[in-house]
Amino acid sequence: MRGIGAVPVIVKTEADQDFKLTPTALRNAITSRTRLFILNSPSNPTGSVYTRQELEGLAEVLVEKQVPVLSDEVYDA
């Protein structure tokens, strides 16, 4: 991504949260330079799977902050 001037921001997650990103952590990571959020679930290194409620919480933040989402749905069907 650096070839296009993008700098990835990886938000640290914790074991006690099953390594899931929380809406608060997401909100705190978004800046005026944020252009895209990449969601890789359930195909992430931890194997954690978000519930619908958890995804809706993240979606609320992303809609509020007007950040587009790139989601890996390869294992959907």
Stockholm file with secondary structure:
# STOCKHOLM 1.0

chainA/1-77         MRGIGAVPVIVKTEADQDFKLTPTALRNAITSRTRLFILNSPSNPTGSVYTRQELEGLAEVLVEKQVPVLSDEVYDA
#=GR chainA/1-77 SS CGGGTCCCCCCCCCGGGTTCCCHHHHHHHCCTTCCCEEECCSSSTTCCCCCHHHHHHHHHHHHHHTCCEEECCTTCC
#=GC SS_cons        CGGGTCCCCCCCCCGGGTTCCCHHHHHHHCCTTCCCEEECCSSSTTCCCCCHHHHHHHHHHHHHHTCCEEECCTTCC
//
